[in-house]
Amino acid sequence: MRDAIIIGAGHNGLVCAFYLARAGLKVTMLEQRPVVGGAAVTEEFHPGFRNSVAAYTVSLLNPKVIRDMHLAAHGLRVVERPLSNFLPLDDHRYLKLGAGKTAQEVAKFSQRDAARLDDYARHLDSAADLLRELVLQTPPNRVQGSWLAALPELIKAGKLGNRMRALSLDTQRELLDLFTKSAGDYLDGWFESAPIKAAYGFDSVVGNYASPYAPGSAYVLLHHVFGEVNGKKGAWGHAVGGMGAITQAMAKAVQALGVEIRLDEGVREVLLEGGRVAGVVSSKGERFNARRVVSNLNPRLLYTKLVDPGALPGDFLRRMQSWRCGSGTFRMNVALSELPSFTCLPGKEAAEHHGSGIIIAPSLAYMERAYHEARASGWSGQPIVEMLIPSTLDPSLAPPGQHVASLFCQHVAPTLPDGASWDDHREEVADLMIATVDRWAANFKRSVLGRQIMSPLDLERTFGLVGGDIFHGALGLDQLFAARPMLGHADYRGPIPGLYTCGAGTHPGGGVTGAPGHNAAREVLRDVRRRFA
């Protein structure tokens, strides 16, 4: 009898397994793919060219998780980008962010905006600091029953309330803005020039199938700035060896504690006996008995595909069936014979802008049009593309003198209108994405030697990302904090005793953070201690 089965060996599952095993539990992980890592994996996609397949950049991975799992000792090394971002704007103009250059770059478009940058950063950092505190906490949970059962949650809510009261009135107002406003309205209140609003506003549509003027999108912007790289807040970097280097290091950490990882072994059914979890049945028909089952899957997949619907409360099942997914993501990797030479900043020799996040979306208005066109037609003729060229920081990914690029493309419809299938349009849209970059760097298309395409449907089939949703559920106000994945179940426990969730569909949400796995393990261990007590 195992103490715990973990469904899925993605990064949150690995983090959860580590903390459970470190506490002495016997843990087995079942992973349907032939490699650990979930969406954080590195693969060869063209002869001699490797890259991160889905997740593609590092910032949100929690420092406590990195320290506790000794990931550096297991081979993980993260290098910071030389610039944060680069935005080509037209044939002659561009904007660079980071490396102490942001103010002078923004001043090219607005002296007023350049003067406001430090104040903006202070306000955003004060909100991000609170988020950094909350990511490793279990949200206050709505419970039914006696006052005694509710007392721990009331205490937790009281502590949070005291923390909020300790904030200055100015910071409280900023938090209210960030949790309720659109990113566009928020940024319009700070800046007047389109380039800086586009550079900051891009974060609000990452994984968020919505206009930057949609209410709540300011929170998505905030969600992307609470990370750090090598102790530097808000920085973004590259894991040497690709994102798979993170999960391979995690796998070494858990195996050193005796965790069993079974690959090519998905889960077909969660077993219930006497109203509680008894184990799982694998995709190969093998039964695995366990006292506890922890799922790293999208919660909608868990509760609508693997659990007997008759064992779930009706309202719970209905809400899980309506769990909003779909991040408008079309993901590509391309092998390049040379670096792109941008019309606004020519040159094929590696320069600092080649190592940054290159954003093809020159204004918030451009992003808004892309969203509305995708809603109407399935994709936009002028899509949003972020391109990273990690081989400029990590030559091991490509042959000498050649490169790999990650294209993270928004907006495309998670499900195409009129019953159309992504299988029939993936190549057409891939051509469009390459042509979009080519409009800004005219040597790009001819430099492409090979490509890997991941439409929303491909992301769902391969990684279980429903509708291509990189966050396992939209980061809307109705699906955050104490409501993630549902009010009454924000504590990583489901309605069935012994069944837990540890994936990005729980607090604090998506991104390669490790926080859901960390927090879920803590709640599992609390229940273990209660059982022994």
N, C-alpha and C positions, 0 to 999 in steps of 0.2 A: 504494500500500500504506500503510494507516494503521498507526501505532504501537500504537494501542489503540482498541477499541470499548468503550463503557460501555453496558450494558443498563439502562435506567431512569434518568430524570433527577430522581429524588428527591433529598433534601438530601445524603445520603451519596454518591450518584453525582456530584453537582455538586462536592462537596468533593474527591473523588478526582480528578475531571477537572482541577480547579484546580491541584493539586500536580503532576500529570503534565505539564500544559501549561506550568506555570512552569519545569519542568525541560527543556523543549524538545521534548516529544513531540507528535506530531500525533494529536489525539483527536477522535473523533466519538461523540456520545451519541444513542441511539435511545430515544424515549419514546412509549409507546402512546397516551397521553392528549394532548389538544390544548393542554396547558399544562404547564410544568415544575413540579416541586415534590413529586410523589408525594402522600403524605398530608398534607404541609404546604402547603396551598393556601388561598386566600381566594376565595370565589365569591359572587355575588348569588343568594340562594335564594328571595327574595320581592321583588317590585318595591320598590326603594329600600333594601333591607336586605342587607348583606353580612356574612359571617362566615367564620371558619376552619372548613373543612368537617369535617376529621377531627382531626388534631393541633390543640390549642387553647390551649396556654399555654407559656411560656418559662421555663427555668431551666438545663437541662442542656447547652445549646449551649456548646461549649468555648471559653473565652476566646482560646486560641491560634488557633483557626480564625477567630474573629471578627476578630482582629488581622491575621492573614496575608492574609485575603481582603479586608481593608479594607471590611467590610460597612457600617460607619457612613458611609463616603464614598459608598457605593452606595445610600444612602437608608435603612438600617435604624436604627430607634430603638426601644428597649425601655423601657417605664415599669413601675415596681414597683407591686404592689398596695398599697393603703393599709393593709390587714390581710392576714395570711396566710390565715386561715380563719375562718368563722363557722358555728357549729352551733346551729340551733334544737333545743331539747330537749323542751319541752312548751309549754303555752299561756303560761307565764310566764317560763321560764328559757331561757338561751342561754349560749354560750361563745364568746368572741372570742380569737383568737390573733394575736400580732404587735403591731408598733408600740409596744413597751414595755408592753403591757397584759396579757400572758399571765399573769404571776404573780398580779396582783390578780384577774383573772378566774377562775383556777383556785382561788384561795383561797375563792371563794364556795362551793366544793364540798368542798375539803380543804386545810387549812392545811399539813398534812404534804406533800401533793403539790406545793403551791406552793413549799415550801422545797427540794424536790428537783429542781426544773426546771433550775437552773444546772448541777448535777452531771450530770444526764442529758444536757444539751446538750454538756458537755465530753466525756463518754464517746463520744457519737455522733459528734461532730466529729473526735475522734482517729481513729475508724474511717473516716469519710468522707474525711479527709485522705489516708489511704493509697489509697483508691479513686481520688481525684483524681490521684494519681501514676501509678496503673496504667492509667488509661483510654487514655492515648496511647502505651502500650507494647504490643508484640506479645508475647503470652504464651509461655512456654517450650513448645516443641512436641516431642512424641514423634516421633522419626524412626527409621527402620530403616537398617541399613547399618553401615559401619565406625565406629570410635570417632572418626575424623577428621570424618565427616559429623555426628556427634552433638555434637562439641566446642562449636560456637557455642551450642547449646541448653543444654548443661551450664553454660557460663559465665553464660548468661542466668538459669538457675535458681539458680545460686550467688549472683548479685547480688540476686535476689529474697529468697533465704534470709537473706543478710546484712542486708537491709532489715528483714525480719521480726524478726531477732534484736535489732536496734537498738531495737525497740519495748519499752516497759515491759511487765512481766509483766501488769499490770492491763489494758493495751491489748490484749495478745495474748488474754487471757481474754475481753475484750469482743468481739473479732473472732470468736472461736470461737462465742460465743453468737449473734452476728448471722448467721453463715453456716450455723448448724445448727438453731437454735431456731425455733419459731413466733413470729410477731409478738405474738400474744396472751400467750404465756408470757413473752416478753421484757418486755413492758410491764407485765404483772402483777407482775413482780419489782421494778418501779420505782414503780408508782403504785397507789392504792387506789380512786380515784373513776372512774366510768365515762366521764364526758365527755372528760377529757384522754386516756384510753386510746383512745377512739373517734377523736378528732382526729388523734392520731399514728398510730393503727392503720389509718386509711383508706388511707395510702400503701401498705400491704402488700397491698391487694386491687386497686390500680390496675393494670389490664392483667393481673391474676393471677386466673384462674378457680379460686379455692380459698378455703377458710375462713381467717380470720386466725389460726386455731389449727392450720393445716397446717404441719408441719415445713418449714423453708426460707423461710417467708413473711417472717421478720425480714430476710432479705437484700433482698427486694423493697422493704421499708421503707427500708433503707439506700440502695438504688439511686436512690431519689427525693430524697435529701437531699444528694448530692454536687455539685449545681449551684450556680450563682450568677447574680445579675443586677447588672450594672454594678459588679462588684467586691464585692458583698455576698453572702457565702457563705450557701447555703441558701435564698435568696430566690426568689420566683416573680414573673413579670411578664407583660406583654402587649406583643407586637410591634405597634406602631402600623401599622394597615392589615391586621392579622391575620397568621396564620402564613405566608401567601403573601408577605408583605413580606420574610421571611427568604430564601426560595428565589428570589424575583425579584432580590434583591440579589446572591445567589450566581450567578445566571445572568448578570448584568451582569459580574461578576468573571471568569467563565470565558470569556465571549465577548470580553472585552478582551484575552485571551491567545490568541485565535484558535480556540477550541473550536467545533466545528460541533455544533449541537443540531437534531435532526430530530424534529419533533413528529408526532403521528398515525402513528407508525411503530414498532410493537412488533417483537419478535423471535420468529420461529417456530422457529428451529433454530440451535444452535451447531455450526459446521462443524469437522470434524476431518480432518486429513490426516497420514498417517505417524505416528499416535499422539499428535499435538499439535494445538492450536487453529490454525485457518486463517482464522477469521472467523465471520460469522453470515449467516443468511438472514432478511430482514425479513418482517413480516406481509403485505407487499405483493409478496413474491416476489423482491425485489432482493437480490443478493449484495454483502456488504461484506467485503472482505479485510482482515485485520489480523493482526499478530504476536501480539497479546494481546487477550483479552476479559475484561472485569471486570463482574461481575453485581451489581446493586444489589437483586436480587430476594430473596425468601425462599428460603433454600437448597433447601428441598424442591421449590419450583417449578422452580428451575434444573435440578436433577439428575434430576427425575422427568418433566419436561415438555419440556425443550429439548435434552437431551443423549442421544445414543444409549446406551441401557442396556447394550448389549454392550461399550461402551468403558469401563465402570466396574467396579471390583472388586465381586464379589458382596456381600461384607459391607458395604462402603461404601453400595451401593445399598439394601440392606435397612434399614440404619440411617437413611438419608435418608427412606425411605418411612415410617419410624416417628418422624420428627422431630416432637416434640410442639408443637402449635399450638392456639390458641383461648384468647382472653383474657376471654371472657364480657362483651364490650363491645357496648352498644347506644347509638348516638350520634345526637343530635338537635340541630338549630338551630331556634330559634323567634323570630319577629318579635313584639314586644310593643308594645302601645299605651301601657303605663305600667309603672313598676317594681313588683315584688311588695311587698306590705305584709305582713310576717310577724306572726302573732298574738302572738308573744312580744316583738316589737320593731316596733310599727306605724309606718307612714309610707311614703309613695310619693315623697317627695323624696329625691334621691340622698344616701346616707349612706355612711360608710366600709364598713359590712358589705355594701353592694351591690357594692362593687368587689373583694370578696374571693372566695376559693373557698368557696362555700356548700355544706355537706355535709349531706345528708339521710341520716343513719345515726347515731342517737344513742348506740349502744353496740357493743362487739365482739360481744355476743350477737345483736344485730340483724343484723350482717353475717354471722355464722355461719348464722343461720336462713335468710337470703336465699340463701346458697350452697346449702345442702342442699335447699331448696325448688326452686331452679333445676335442680339435678341430677335431682330426681324429676319435675318437671313442665315444665321448659323455661324457666320464669322464675318469679320470686318475686312474690307479691301485694304484698309490701312491699320493693321493690327499693332498692338503694343508688343515690343520685343525687348527683353533684356538679354544681352550677350556677355558671357564671361569666357575668357580664353585662359584656362587654368595652366596650360602648358608654358605660359610666360613665367609662372611662379614655380612650376613643377615639371621640368623637362622629361621626367620619367614617363609621362603620359603619351608621348609621341616620338617618332623617329627624329633624329637630329635635323634641325632646320625646318621641321614641319610642326603643325600645331593641332590642338583640338579645341573646339568651342562648344559651350553649352548655350542653347537658345531656349529661354523660358518665355513662352509666348502667351499673351492675353490679348483680347478676349475672344474666346470661341465658345459656342453653346455646348454645355455638357451633353445635352441630347439634342440632336438636330431636328428642325421643324419638319412637319409633313411626313414623318415616318422614315426619313432618310437615315442611312447608316454611315457612321464614320469610316467603316471599311471601304466604302465607295468613294470617299472624299479625302482620305488622309494624304495621299500623294499630291493631290491638287493644292491642299492647304500647306503642305510642306514646301512646295514650289513657291507659294506666295510668301512664306516666311523668309525664305532665302532671297527672293526678289526684294522684299522690304529692306533687308540689310544692304542689299546691293545698290539700292537707291542712294544710300549714304556713303558706301564704300564700293566703288565701281569694279574693283577686282575680286569681290567676294565670291560671286557666283562661279566664276571660272576657276577659283582656287579650291572648290569643294571636291574632294576625292571620294568621299563616302558619307553616308548619313544614317542615323538611327532615328526613327519616328515613333513618338508616343502620343497618340490622340487621347482624348478623355476615355474612350472605350478601351484603348490599349492599357492605359494606366489602371483602369478598373480590373481588367482581366489579369494583368500581371501582378499587381500589388494590392488588389482589393480596395483601391481608392474609388469609392462609389461616385460615379459621374466625373471621375478624374479629380476628386476633391483631395487636395494635398493636406488638408487640415482634419480629415475625418468628420467633417461637419462645419457648416458656415459659422464664422465668428460674429454672429449677430447678437444683439442684446438679449434675445430670448434663448440663446444657446451659450451663455458665458457664465463663469464662476459658479454660483449656487444653482444655476439652471443648466449646467453642462454635466451629463447629457439631459438631465431632467430635474426639475424641482422635486426634492425628496430623495434624490439618488446622486447627489453631488459628492458623496463620500466614497466613491469607487466601488460601492456595493450595489448590487441589483436587488430586485424583489425576491430572488431565490437565494436562500441561505447557502453560503459557500461559493457563490458565483460573483466574481469581481471583474472590473474593467481597468485597464492600465494604459490604454492608448491615447492618441491625440483627441479622441472624442470626449475626453474628460478634461477637467481643469489642469493646467492653464491653456490647453488647446494645442494648435499645430505648431510645426517647426521641429527641428531636431534639437529638442531641449533635454530629454531624459526626465523631466520633472513629473509627468504623469506616472511613469514607472516607479520613480522614487516614492511618490506620495501613496500610490496604491500599495506598495510593499509595506509601508508603515501601517496602513489600516489593516492589512492582512495579519501582520504581526501583533497588532493590538487584539484582534480576535483570537489569535493563538494564545496569547497570555490570559485572556478572559476565560478561555476553555480550560486551561490548566488551573486557573484560580478557582 
